[in-house]
Amino acid sequence: MTTLDKTIRNARRTTANAGTAATNAANSGEMLRAASDVIAARMTLMAEGLANPMKADMREMSLMGTEKMEAMSASATAVAASLGDVAARVSQSAMDEVGYAQKAASAIASAGTPQAAAAAHYSYAVAWWGRAAGQMLTLNTELMKAQADALKPIHSVAVANAKRLKK
């Protein structure tokens, strides 16, 4: 892959990441608004239940805890899976980099002249910079996905509850 191809690929990834970040921000805002609506509605239900326990909405009262636990469990599971994948990829990248460094050290050590050693060092440094930039972009992409995956179950429950409780 040429440098231009890598640049185009990275630009596309950066654009996609910006879109994911915007979606995550919008979903977070929507979730916060829905949570506020749900809290207000449930506070009213709790106050009404305290005023007249015989008419308390016990179904809604029981959902307050179970829904949160289910959404948080799903969110934690998504985060754990994502971070496991990220850790595996970062470990593999580190191991790959050890191999590149060994090859570079060998090329530098076996260079016939100081200029050849400098050229081998320069070649490794420039290639490392490109790999590091690509790895950081990949990591950013994976973390954005992890954020979206973690937010999804909480967002879904909060928005659904807000709609249901507006009745």
C-alpha positions as CSV (number, residue, x, y, z in Angstrom):
1,M,0.0,0.0,0.0
2,T,1.4,3.4,-1.0
3,T,1.7,6.3,1.3
4,L,-1.0,8.1,-0.6
5,D,-3.3,5.0,-0.2
6,K,-2.6,5.0,3.6
7,T,-3.3,8.7,3.8
8,I,-6.6,8.3,2.0
9,R,-7.5,5.3,4.2
10,N,-6.7,7.2,7.3
11,A,-8.7,10.2,6.2
12,R,-11.7,8.0,5.7
13,R,-11.2,6.5,9.1
14,T,-10.9,9.9,10.7
15,T,-14.1,11.0,9.0
16,A,-15.9,7.9,10.1
17,N,-14.6,8.5,13.7
18,A,-16.0,12.0,13.6
19,G,-19.4,10.7,12.6
20,T,-19.3,8.1,15.4
21,A,-18.3,10.7,17.9
22,A,-21.2,12.9,16.8
23,T,-23.6,10.0,17.0
24,N,-22.3,9.1,20.5
25,A,-22.7,12.7,21.7
26,A,-26.2,12.9,20.3
27,N,-27.2,9.6,21.8
28,S,-25.7,10.7,25.2
29,G,-27.7,13.9,25.1
30,E,-30.9,12.0,24.2
31,M,-30.2,9.5,27.0
32,L,-29.7,12.3,29.5
33,R,-32.9,14.0,28.5
34,A,-34.8,10.7,28.6
35,A,-33.3,9.9,32.1
36,S,-34.5,13.3,33.4
37,D,-38.0,12.7,32.1
38,V,-38.0,9.2,33.6
39,I,-36.8,10.4,37.0
40,A,-39.4,13.1,37.0
41,A,-42.2,10.7,36.1
42,R,-41.1,8.1,38.6
43,M,-40.7,10.7,41.4
44,T,-44.3,11.6,40.8
45,L,-45.3,7.9,40.9
46,M,-43.4,7.4,44.1
47,A,-45.0,10.5,45.7
48,E,-48.4,9.2,44.7
49,G,-47.6,5.8,46.0
50,L,-46.6,7.2,49.4
51,A,-49.8,9.3,49.5
52,N,-51.9,6.3,48.7
53,P,-50.0,3.0,49.0
54,M,-53.0,1.0,47.9
55,K,-52.8,2.7,44.5
56,A,-49.0,2.5,44.1
57,D,-47.8,1.3,40.8
58,M,-45.8,-1.6,42.1
59,R,-44.9,-2.8,38.6
60,E,-43.2,0.5,37.8
61,M,-41.5,0.5,41.2
62,S,-40.0,-2.9,40.6
63,L,-38.8,-1.9,37.2
64,M,-36.7,0.9,38.6
65,G,-34.0,-1.4,39.9
66,T,-34.2,-4.4,37.5
67,E,-34.0,-2.3,34.3
68,K,-31.0,-0.4,35.6
69,M,-29.2,-3.7,36.5
70,E,-30.0,-5.3,33.1
71,A,-28.9,-2.2,31.2
72,M,-25.7,-1.7,33.3
73,S,-24.9,-5.4,33.0
74,A,-25.3,-5.3,29.2
75,S,-23.1,-2.1,29.1
76,A,-20.4,-3.7,31.3
77,T,-20.4,-6.8,29.1
78,A,-20.0,-4.7,26.0
79,V,-17.1,-2.7,27.6
80,A,-15.4,-5.9,28.7
81,A,-15.6,-7.5,25.3
82,S,-14.4,-4.3,23.5
83,L,-11.5,-3.8,25.9
84,G,-10.5,-7.5,25.6
85,D,-10.3,-7.0,21.8
86,V,-8.3,-3.8,22.2
87,A,-5.9,-5.4,24.6
88,A,-5.3,-8.3,22.2
89,R,-4.7,-5.9,19.3
90,V,-2.3,-3.7,21.2
91,S,-0.4,-6.7,22.4
92,Q,0.0,-8.0,18.9
93,S,1.1,-4.5,17.7
94,A,3.7,-4.4,20.4
95,M,5.0,-7.9,19.5
96,D,5.1,-6.9,15.8
97,E,7.1,-3.7,16.7
98,V,9.7,-5.8,18.6
99,G,10.3,-7.7,15.3
100,Y,10.6,-4.4,13.3
101,A,13.0,-3.1,15.9
102,Q,15.1,-6.2,15.8
103,K,15.4,-6.0,12.0
104,A,16.3,-2.3,12.2
105,A,18.9,-3.0,14.9
106,S,20.4,-5.7,12.7
107,A,20.4,-3.4,9.6
108,I,22.0,-0.6,11.6
109,A,24.6,-2.9,13.2
110,S,25.6,-4.5,9.8
111,A,25.7,-1.2,7.9
112,G,29.0,-0.8,6.1
113,T,29.3,2.9,6.6
114,P,28.0,5.5,9.1
115,Q,25.8,6.9,6.3
116,A,24.2,3.5,5.7
117,A,23.6,3.1,9.5
118,A,22.0,6.5,9.6
119,A,19.9,5.6,6.5
120,A,18.8,2.3,8.2
121,H,17.9,4.2,11.4
122,Y,16.0,6.9,9.4
123,S,14.1,4.2,7.5
124,Y,13.0,2.5,10.7
125,A,12.0,5.8,12.3
126,V,9.9,6.9,9.4
127,A,8.2,3.5,9.1
128,W,7.6,3.5,12.9
129,W,6.0,6.9,12.7
130,G,3.6,5.7,10.1
131,R,2.8,2.5,12.0
132,A,2.3,4.4,15.2
133,A,-0.1,6.9,13.5
134,G,-2.1,4.0,12.0
135,Q,-2.2,2.2,15.3
136,M,-3.4,5.2,17.2
137,L,-6.2,5.8,14.6
138,T,-7.2,2.1,14.9
139,L,-7.2,2.4,18.7
140,N,-9.3,5.5,18.5
141,T,-11.8,3.7,16.2
142,E,-12.0,0.8,18.5
143,L,-12.6,3.0,21.6
144,M,-15.3,5.0,19.8
145,K,-17.0,1.7,19.0
146,A,-16.6,0.6,22.6
147,Q,-18.2,3.8,23.8
148,A,-21.2,3.3,21.4
149,D,-21.6,-0.3,22.4
150,A,-21.5,0.6,26.1
151,L,-24.0,3.4,25.7
152,K,-26.5,1.5,23.6
153,P,-28.3,-0.6,26.3
154,I,-28.6,2.3,28.7
155,H,-29.8,4.6,25.9
156,S,-32.3,2.1,24.7
157,V,-33.8,1.6,28.2
158,A,-33.9,5.3,29.1
159,V,-35.5,6.3,25.8
160,A,-38.1,3.5,25.9
161,N,-39.0,4.3,29.5
162,A,-39.4,8.0,28.7
163,K,-41.8,7.2,25.9
164,R,-43.7,4.7,28.0
165,L,-44.0,7.0,31.0
166,K,-45.2,10.0,29.0
167,K,-48.6,8.3,28.7
